[in-house]
Amino acid sequence: MLELYHGGPGANSLKALLPLKEKGLEFTSHVLNLLQFEQHEPWFVKINPNGQVPVLVHDGKVLTESTVINEYVDETFQGIPLRPPDAYGRAQMRVWTKFVDEYFCPALSFLGWYAMIRTAVRDLSPAEFEAKVQRIPLKEQRDKWRESAAQVWTPQQLDDWRRRVRASIQRMEQGMAGPWMLGSQFTLADVSLFSMLIGMPERYADIVNQKGSPRVVDWYSRMMERPGVKAALAIPRPSREFLETQQKAEAAARGHPEATPRNQAFRP
Ligand SMILES: N[C@@H](CCC(=O)N[C@@H](CS)C(=O)NCC(=O)O)C(=O)O
């Protein structure tokens, strides 16, 4: 029996969803609303003490870390193979998955949180917000929630994360070895990179576009045609819906001082 605890289809959650869908595996999906702190509820922290998604549970065995989950799934289950058959190919694949985990994903994540979190928590008073943050197991994550709500990051930091995102796309553009990242075989390298790229041609049109990164744009279109990708992207996205509701409330309140959000005190 397979169960996946995840957020909506984006970033590390999409990364773990894609191989399950590509292989056509049956699994029970548990979608958490990350912007309402469901991943820090005691019941979930019992499953993953880090209070983060994704988590795969296979016959009662708990697996964390999306990149590790994906290799486990490919090694354990039938269906389309997602790792190259040879050691050198697998090493090349892991260079990309490591690059995503250590460089690309952190840069995107900081920019995403900066853009989202303050709006997401606008209904919470500072005390309510702090009570939620206190439950977060990892200090790094507590800091990240607090810093993004207070928007303390400097323009230089934001510029540097954007630089890293741009450098990541250029590295992909130069490294694309065929229709898929490693050449003719679709692998976990494509899975990892695409999970970060999803939505970028719209949100980062100045970075991902036909002129500056044509091979990446063509690859993205090929990815979007895959039935496994379509199936993964059809998964519910409660965090996104919640954020959109908060954004509408924020827009409606603009210019109405009486509708000032309760988290005013977070603002610098
Ligand atoms: N290294 C972990 C990172 C997991 C991670 O960052 N998960 C994010 C979602 S993409 C999360 O749960 N964020 C919510 C939080 O930390 O409060 C992995 O690859 O699985």
The ligand as an SDF file (V2000), in Angstrom:
LIG
                    3D

 20 19  0  0  0  0  0  0  0  0999 V2000
   14.5890   18.3770    1.2620 N   0  0  0  0  0  0  0  0  0  0  0  0
   13.1660   18.2020    1.3670 C   0  0  0  0  0  0  0  0  0  0  0  0
   12.5290   19.5560    1.4030 C   0  0  0  0  0  0  0  0  0  0  0  0
   11.0330   19.4880    1.6150 C   0  0  0  0  0  0  0  0  0  0  0  0
   10.3960   20.8740    1.5780 C   0  0  0  0  0  0  0  0  0  0  0  0
   11.0760   21.9000    1.5160 O   0  0  0  0  0  0  0  0  0  0  0  0
    9.0710   20.8730    1.5700 N   0  0  0  0  0  0  0  0  0  0  0  0
    8.3420   22.1060    1.5420 C   0  0  0  0  0  0  0  0  0  0  0  0
    7.3540   22.1070    0.3950 C   0  0  0  0  0  0  0  0  0  0  0  0
    8.1660   22.1460   -1.1600 S   0  0  0  0  0  0  0  0  0  0  0  0
    7.5140   22.2490    2.8170 C   0  0  0  0  0  0  0  0  0  0  0  0
    7.0170   21.2870    3.3550 O   0  0  0  0  0  0  0  0  0  0  0  0
    7.3740   23.5030    3.2580 N   0  0  0  0  0  0  0  0  0  0  0  0
    6.5240   23.8850    4.3330 C   0  0  0  0  0  0  0  0  0  0  0  0
    7.2400   24.2590    5.5750 C   0  0  0  0  0  0  0  0  0  0  0  0
    8.4570   24.0100    5.6810 O   0  0  0  0  0  0  0  0  0  0  0  0
    6.5720   24.7880    6.4590 O   0  0  0  0  0  0  0  0  0  0  0  0
   12.6490   17.3660    0.1760 C   0  0  0  0  0  0  0  0  0  0  0  0
   13.2620   17.4440   -0.9040 O   0  0  0  0  0  0  0  0  0  0  0  0
   11.6670   16.6310    0.3200 O   0  0  0  0  0  0  0  0  0  0  0  0
  1  2  1  0
  2  3  1  0
  2 18  1  0
  3  4  1  0
  4  5  1  0
  5  6  2  0
  5  7  1  0
  7  8  1  0
  8  9  1  0
  8 11  1  0
  9 10  1  0
 11 12  2  0
 11 13  1  0
 13 14  1  0
 14 15  1  0
 15 16  2  0
 15 17  1  0
 18 19  2  0
 18 20  1  0
M  END
$$$$
